[in-house]
């Protein structure tokens, strides 16, 4: 059985790796978004600080890999692939949730994460490192100041990749308080306090230094009504924990009932399994940081402008829960659990093929256009009439950013008169982009 399982694991890792690469190559814009534009522009301008909306971690990582030859776009894809491989390698080396890591990383939602130019791909291996470090502390294989140091560093590293890691810091401290009678409790509490102090210093010494208006710009009470947020929470959780399809049709339709239904049933079964037997203290730590992240992600929407909750925003908090869930499934069903990963990858293959675009061809076309306009390396602006422009128009800017990351989206009509400002009309009258027909 172990001999067969080894080959199933190797096959699933190889297929997941191939699928991750195909996921962005068979996409009309290489799986980037308006936030991806900001990340790549930030990385391109380093050491000059472009903005403080995002921490330094992901842009610095992109910049690091550009020194070896790839541009910002290809560097971001390399980070996603390495993040996946690092999780698998570390899990195998430390014998820590190894089987579970293989299946979780093969889920279509996480394939989408690793292929996306977003910081979630980078935070996952560091989150896995935190789980391992916490496990050592709980089992008292790390003690005293050494334990505090490693746990604090793990938490601080997460915050330097995504600000939402603040919820994990809070969850770690809450875990320490809950088990305050245990020997390791003080380690979690002190590490959480140290990490919290770093967050405060980061705010005053970095964010305020470059943008004193950051808090005033992004904090606003009553952004969304509770009725809307609760619906989005339900939809976000059901797609996040659907092992096969992590997105719903924005236009609605009967297919969404199936997508949400599978996700809801999986959540209920997950709750049943986790409540069936008493959880170990390491498993409880996983539950603490996951739930604190999900709950805080919901409530922060009342006063901080973020996208609606979905699989991507919840990835740092769903990942630990998926590991725990699959560990329970392996205890019950054994090697059969790999079928879930295989079916999920197959679903991804079908979805990616049906909705395929041709990034490499589009990149070639947009490169030729920018070269003909002498704008391949020049600072660019891309004019849109409003933030609610058609998806098709925004995608042109996203595609341009994969070739020239030094592009900013502008809504100022006067900017459209400048030579280095592109508009959808200026671009589309000269080139044709291969589009995804299932937008």
N, C-alpha and C positions, 0 to 999 in steps of 0.2 A: 504493500500500500504506500509506504514512504517513497519507494522507488518511482511509482507511478505519479505520486503527488509532486515530486521534484520536477518531472517533465511538464506537468500541467502548469506549475509555477513559472518555469522558464518560458513556456509558450505564451502564457498570459502576459508576462512582462514584455516580451518582444512585440506582441500584437498591440498592447497598450502604447508602447513607444511609437510604433508605426502609425497608429491611429492619431496620436498627438500631433505628429508631423503633418499627416493628411488633413487634420482638422483645420489647420490654418492655410495650407496650400490650396485646398479645395474650398476656398472662401474668397469672395470677390475683393476683399480688402485686407486679407491676412489676419482676421480677428483682432481688430483694433477698434477703439471707441474714442469719443471726444476726450475722455480722461487719459487714454493712451497717448494722445497728442501732447498733453501736458507733461506726462512722464518722459517722453522721448525728447521734447524740447528742453525740459529741465536737465536731462542728462547731457544733451548736446552743449548746453551753455556752461556746465560746470568747469571751473570752480565758482563761476558767478552764480548766485542764487536767483533762480527764476521766480519762485513763489514759495509760500509756506503752507499751502493747502494740503500738501502731501509731505510726509517725513522724507528724510534724505536717503534712507536705506535702498529703496528700489532704484531711483535714478543713479545713485553711486554705483550700484551693481551693474547697471547697464553701461555706464561710462567705463567701468573697469574692463569689461569684455571688448569694448571698442578699441582698446589699446592692442588687441591681438588681431585686428583686421576687420571684423564685421562692423557694419554700421549699427545705429541705435535699434533699428527694427530687428535685424537678425540677432543682435545681442539679447534682446528681450525674449526671443524665441529660444535661444540657447539657455537662458536662465530657467525657463519653464521646463525644458527637457532635463536639465541637470537637477532641478528641484525634485522631479519625479524619481530620477535615478538615485539621488542621495537618500531619499526616504527609504527606498527598497534596500540599498546597500547598508545603511545604518541599522535598519530593522533586522537584516540578516546577520550582520556582524555582532550585534548586541543581543540577538534572539529575543527581541522585544516587539510583540505584535507583528511578526513577520508575515504569517499567512494572511492576517487581516489587512495589512498594508497593501499587499498585492491586489486583493479583491477591491478594497476601497479606491485605490488609485486607478483601477480599471473601470470604475463606474463612469458613465458617459459625462456626468456633471463635472467630475474631476479631470477627465480628459479635456473638457472645455476650459477648465481653469488653467491647466498646464500649457495649453496652446494659446492662451489669451495674453495680450500685452497689458497686464495689470499686476499689482503688487501681491494679490492673493497667492499667486504661484510661488513667490519667494517666501512668504510667511509660513507656508505649510511645513517645510523641513525644519525650520526653527521652532515651530510649535511642537513638532514631534520630539525635538531635542528637549523642550521644556517638559513634556510628558515623561520622558526617560529620566531626566534630572529629578523631577518630583518623586518618581518611583524609588530612586536611590535614597532620597531623603526620608521618605516614608518608611522604607525598610532599614533605615539607619546605616546604610552603606556609605552615606555622606553625612558627616556630623559637624557641629560647631560652626566656626566662621567659614570653613571651607564650603559647607553646605549653603550657608547664607550667600557667599560670594557667587557660586555657580547658579543658584536659583535666581538671584538678583540680576545677574548678567543675562540669563535666559529671558527674563521678563523685559528687561531694558531693550534687548535686541528686537523683540517683537514690537515694542512701541516705536522703534526707529524704522519699522517697515510699514506699519499701519497704526493710525491713531486709535482705532477701535480696540487695539490690544490693551487699552486702559481698562476695558471690561474684564479682561483676563487677569490683570493685576488685582482688580477688586475681588474677583472670584477666588484668587489664591489667598488673599488676606481673609476673606470670609471663611474659607476652608480651615485656615489656621484657628480662627475664633471658634468654629464649630467643634473642633477637636482640641480645644485649649488644654485639656488635661494630658494630652499625649506629649511625649518628649520632643517630637518634631514640630509641634504647633508653633513654638516661638520662631522657628526658622521661616515658616511661611508668613507669619505676621511681620517679622522684621524685614524680610525680603520685599514684601508688598509695600511697606513704609518707605524703604530705600528707593524702590522703583517709582513710588508716588512722588518722592522728593525730586527724582530725576525729571519727572513730567513737569513739575512746577518750574524747575530751573530751565528746562527746555523751552517752556512757554515764555519766560522773562528774558532769557539770554539769546534765544534764537528767533522764535516767532515774533515777539515784540520788537526785536532789533530790526527786522526786515519789513514788518507790517504791523504797526501798532493798532490798526483798525480791524485786525483779523476777527476778534471776538464780536465786535459790533456788526461786522459784515455778515457773519454766519449764524449768530444767535438771534432768533426771532420767535416769540411765543405765538401759539395758535396757528402754526403753519398748516396743519391738516386736521379735519374733524375726526373724532374717535371712530365713527362709523366707517370711514374710509380706511383708516389705519388697521382696524380689526379685520376687514375683508382682505387687505393686502397681506396681513400677517398670516391669515389662514392659507391664502394662495401661495405665499412664499414658502411656508413650512411644508405644504403638500408637494410642491415641486422640488424643494430642496431634498426631501426625504423620499422622493420617488426614485428608485434605483435605475430606472430605464430612461425616463424623459424628464428633463429638468426645466422645461419651458412650456408655457401654454399659448394657445392662439389668442393674441390680443383682441381679435375680433369676436371672440366667444365661439360658441358652437358646441355640439354634443361631444366632440372629442375631448373637450376640457373636463367634462364630467368623469371620463375615464382616467385622465391624467391626475386630477385632484383626488379621485377615488382611490387609486392605487397608492398615492402618497399618504392619504389619511389612514388607510388600512395598515400600511407599513409602520406608521407612527404608533398606532394602537398596539400592534404586535410588538414593537420595540419596547413600549412602556410595560406590556405584560411580561416580557422576558426579563427586563431589568428589575421588575418588582417580584419576580418569581422566587429568586433566591437572594440572600443577603449579599450585598456588594462588598468587595474588599475595599480597603481605604484608598488604594490607588485608583480603583474604579470610581469611588465616590469623588475623588479629586477631578476626574474627567467629567463627571456629571456636574460638579460645582462650576467649573470654568465654562462649560458649554452652555448651561442654563443661564448663567450670569450674562454671558455674551448675547444670547438670544433675547433675553428680557430687556437688557439695556439697549440693544439695537432697536427694539420696539419703542421704548419710552423716549429715547433721544430724538425721535422724529417730531416730538411735540415742540421742540425749540431749536433744532439744528437741521438745516436743509440737506437731506440725503436722498438718494434714489429709493424707490419702494423696495422693501425687503425681498430678496430673491436668493437663489442658490449661490451667487457670487459673494454677496455681502455676508452671507451666513457661513461661507466655506470655513473660516477659521474656527467656528464654533460647532459646525456640524461634523467636521473631520474627526475630532476625538470621539464623538458619539457613535459615528459609523464604526470606528475601530472597536469600541466596546460592544456594540451590537453584533458585529460579525464574530467577535470572540465567543459570544454566547451561542450564536448559530453554529459555529464550528464544534462546540461542545456537544450539541444535540445531533447535528446532521453530518459532521465530519467532512470528508473531501467533496461531498455533493454541493457544498456552499460555493465552490468555484464556478458552478453553473450560473450563478447570479452575475458574476463578473463577465463571463463569456456572453451571456444574453445581453448584458448592458452594452458591451463593446459592439456586438452585432447590431443592436438598435442604433448605436452611433454611426456605424458604417452606412446603414440604410438612410438615416436622416441626412448625413453629410453628403452622400451621393445624390439624393433627390434634390437637395438645396444647394448643390455645388455651384461655385463660381470658379474663376481661374485667376488666382492672385498673381502668379508669375507673369501671365500675359498682361494683366492690368498694370503691373509694376513696370513692365517693359514699355507699355504705351505711355504711362504717366512720366516715366524718365525721359523718353524722347520729347514729350511736350515741354517739360521743364528745361531741357537742354536747348530746344529751339527758341525758348523765350529768355534764355540766359538767366534762369531762376533756379537752377539745380542746387546752388549753394547759398543763394541770397536769402536774407530774412524775408519772410512772406507773411501776408495777411490774407485771410479768406473771408469775404464779405457774405453775410447772411442777413436777411431782413429781420429775423427774429429767432429766438431759441426754439421756436416750435416749427421750424422749417421742415419740409419733407425729408424723410429719412434718406432718400436718394441724393439730395443735395449735400447733406452733412457727410455722407459717405465719400464724396469727392475729396473733401478736406482730410478725412481720415486716410484715404488712399495716398494723397499727396504727402502726408506726414511720414509715411513709411519709406519715402525716398528722400525728402527734405524735412527733417523733424523741426526745423526752425520756422514753424508756422503758427500763427495765432488767429483765432476766429474773432472777427470784429462785427459789430452790429451798427457801426457808425457809417451812414451813407456817404459822408465826405471821403472816407478811406477808399471807397470803390473807385475814386478818380486817380488814385496813385498807381504808378507803374508796377509796383511790387505787390499789388492787391489783386487777387484772383476772385472771380465770381463763378457760380455754376454755369452761367451762359458763356463766359469766356472760355471755359474749359471744354464744355460739351459741344461747342460749335467746331472744335478742331479735332477732338478725339471721340472714340466710342469705347465705353467701358462694359466689360462682360458682367452682367448683373445676375444676382440670385433671384430666380423667378418666384420664390416662396417667401418674399419679404413679409 
